[in-house]
């Protein structure tokens, strides 16, 4: 027994000697890592926190857990304002601005701010200056509040003489907001204040709060696409990784892509970007789709993203199908429909007031709702949106709503010369090969079509 105790004493002494030498060599206990001391908060921010911690725990709590807090960035560092600033106001002894604009964020995040303010996101307010705005302000009567289009697109925030923000124009979290300091855009549309958590900004539903509905159903398309189902299946794993700065496709994760993966995220070949249009070839917003400036280069960058998960033949084939779809929409429906509306306007069949005649409403739905749904469906690999919610509804509108409404509008003028001019113009459209079917097929041709489907699906297939 004495021998055992003696050996145990020797073992303990050796262990103590080893741990002591480790401490001497490193200046710290061997079993503990040194903890970096967080930068101290400024006196101004400490004063802010003293009140807001009690009065607004929903402001303080997210900030206290944020990277800003861990790096000594407090309330005053973001909200401080020069007294010459239009929206500067005295607040408990400090000169502050309520709105933190991209220009303010750019003091620390210069690259991200520049990319964002040069993107279409920052210019989103311009789109509410189109017929969308007429619908919102005049037709539906939303001009006295900002609860519709402006909460996504943004609008001008007006400032009262004392620097306070004018009610009705504020609050406004639209991504294309025009700020009192003259800057365009709104970082907090995606990076929710006051936590600015990365996983919130990368959550697909963050994009879906604006990119949804009858005219741009990207979130609905995504959620039932293979990408969306993959994400939903692996949600916990992906969102855990999305909390971190290291979120590189092909390196840190390779399944469950989110919206930002394709449109903004870093890959092994590409850096991240805050310009959401940096990888998009077409603009699908207007009546007739157009290739954007440097569109082919942007497409090549998008293919680089795809290549992290897909082989080149698959990627090339997919984008060929998409391009062919957009060209079909343009050539068969959008260009003819737009030329019809131009004819009616030039010949004073329609009056200058927008959207007050049924033919204008049909045209609006054709491109703004049905056409966009189809084009976005094709872009995001959603067959049902490409066809039933897309090109099918475009075709039904064109043949059975827009054209008859144009016929009636011309006939209502009771002008024989105008009617003859219209018939000649209409015939040039409808005599083209893609529209000839509307006049009726020959008996033999119709029988061939029916036989084709009966051979494929059985006797009922031709009905």
Secondary structure, DSSP 8 states (H G I E B T S, - for coil): -HHHHHHHHHHHHHHHHHHHHHHHHHSS-TT-----------HHHHHHHHHHHHH-HHHHHHHHTSHHHHTT--HHHHHB--TTSTT-EEETTEEE-S---HHHHTTT-HHHHHHHHTSTTTTGGGGGGSHHHHIIIIIS--TT--SSTHHHH--B--B-TTS-B-BTTBS---TT-B-TTS-B--GGGTS-TTT--HHHHHSHHHHHTTS-SSS--HHHHHHTSHHHHHHHHTHHHHHHHHTSS---BTTTB-SS--HHHHHT--BSSS---S-TTTT--EE-SSSS-EE-TTHHHHHHHHHHHHTTTS-HHHHHHHHHHHHHHHHHIIIIIIHHHHHHHHHHHHTTSS-SSTT-SHHHHHHHIIIIIIIHHHHHHHHTT-HHHHIIIIIHHHHHHIIIIIHHHHHHHHHTT--HHHHHHHHHHHHHHHTSTTTGGGG---HHHHHHHHHHHHHHH-GGGG-
